[in-house]
Amino acid sequence: MAPSVSFSGCAFMYPYHLGVANYIAEHFDVSDLRSAGASGGFTGAVTLAADVTEEEHWECLQTAKELWASRLLGPFLIQTKEWMAPYYHVLLKHESALLVRLPPASLSSPTTKGGRQLVA
C-alpha cells in the first residue's frame, strides 16, 4: 500500500500546509506518495504531487491578492473557480506530472449510483 498524506481545507493554514509539504518533499522519497487536499489544503497536495515550487505558489498568491483587493469582502465568500484561477497556468505547466501521479479512477467523470454524470 502506497503511503499517503492529506491536507485539510483551511485558507489560514496555507503557509503551514506548504511548510509541511516542502519538509516531506525534502526529507522523504515522495515518488510513490499519494496526496490529497481540500480547499486551501490543495496547495500542499499539489506541491507533493507535481513539485510545484514555493516561488510558483507565491506568484499565484500575488495574483490572488490583486483579485481579492477588487472585491468588497476580499477573499471571503469567494467561489472555488475564482480561487483556483491564479493557479491554472501553474497546473497546466505541471499537468504531465499530475496525470502520472493520479490514480486511474480519478480521471473518469464522477457519476451517481444511478449512472448520471455529475460533472458536465
C-alpha positions in Angstrom: 0.0 0.0 0.0 1.4 3.4 -1.0 1.9 6.0 1.8 -0.5 8.9 1.7 -0.9 12.3 3.3 -3.9 14.7 3.2 -4.3 18.3 3.9 -7.5 19.8 5.4 -9.3 22.7 4.0 -8.4 26.0 5.7 -7.0 29.0 3.9 -5.4 30.2 7.2 -3.3 27.0 7.2 -2.0 27.7 3.7 1.6 28.5 4.9 1.6 25.6 7.3 0.5 23.2 4.6 3.2 24.5 2.3 5.8 24.1 5.0 4.8 20.5 5.8 4.7 19.6 2.1 8.1 21.1 1.5 9.6 19.3 4.5 8.2 16.0 3.3 9.5 16.6 -0.2 13.0 17.5 1.1 13.3 14.6 3.6 11.4 11.7 2.2 11.0 9.8 -1.1 7.7 11.0 -2.5 7.8 9.1 -5.8 5.1 6.7 -4.6 3.3 9.1 -2.2 -0.4 9.8 -2.6 -1.5 13.2 -1.6 -4.9 14.8 -1.2 -6.1 18.3 -0.2 -9.4 20.0 0.2 -9.9 23.7 -0.5 -6.7 25.6 0.8 -5.2 22.2 1.5 -4.8 21.5 -2.2 -1.6 23.6 -2.1 0.2 21.1 0.0 -1.2 18.2 -2.1 -0.2 19.7 -5.4 3.3 20.6 -4.0 3.9 16.9 -3.4 2.1 15.6 -6.5 3.6 17.9 -9.1 6.6 19.5 -7.5 5.0 23.0 -7.5 7.6 25.3 -6.0 7.3 27.9 -3.3 8.0 30.6 -5.9 5.1 29.4 -8.0 2.8 29.4 -5.0 4.0 32.9 -4.2 3.3 34.2 -7.7 -0.2 32.7 -7.5 -0.9 34.3 -4.1 0.2 37.7 -5.5 -2.3 37.3 -8.4 -5.0 36.2 -6.0 -4.2 39.2 -3.7 -4.9 41.5 -6.6 -8.2 39.7 -7.4 -9.2 39.9 -3.7 -8.4 43.6 -3.5 -11.1 44.3 -6.1 -13.8 42.5 -4.1 -15.8 44.0 -1.2 -15.2 41.0 1.1 -11.7 40.3 -0.2 -11.0 36.5 -0.1 -14.2 35.7 1.9 -17.2 34.1 0.2 -15.2 33.6 -3.0 -16.2 30.9 -5.4 -13.8 28.0 -5.9 -13.2 28.8 -9.6 -12.1 32.3 -8.7 -9.7 31.0 -6.0 -8.3 28.5 -8.5 -7.9 30.9 -11.4 -4.4 32.2 -10.4 -3.3 28.5 -10.3 -4.5 27.5 -13.8 -1.2 28.3 -15.6 0.8 26.5 -12.9 -1.3 23.4 -13.0 -1.1 23.4 -16.8 2.7 23.6 -16.5 2.7 20.6 -14.2 -0.1 18.7 -16.0 2.0 15.7 -17.1 3.4 15.2 -13.6 -0.2 15.3 -12.2 -1.5 12.9 -14.7 1.2 10.3 -14.0 0.5 10.6 -10.2 -3.3 10.5 -10.3 -5.0 7.1 -9.8 -6.9 6.0 -12.9 -10.3 6.2 -11.3 -9.8 9.9 -10.7 -9.7 10.6 -14.4 -13.2 9.4 -15.1 -16.3 11.5 -14.8 -18.0 11.3 -11.4 -21.4 9.6 -11.5 -24.2 9.0 -9.1 -25.4 5.5 -8.2 -27.9 5.8 -11.0 -25.2 6.4 -13.5 -26.0 10.0 -14.2 -23.0 12.2 -14.9 -22.4 14.8 -12.1 -19.9 16.9 -14.0 -20.6 18.2 -17.5 
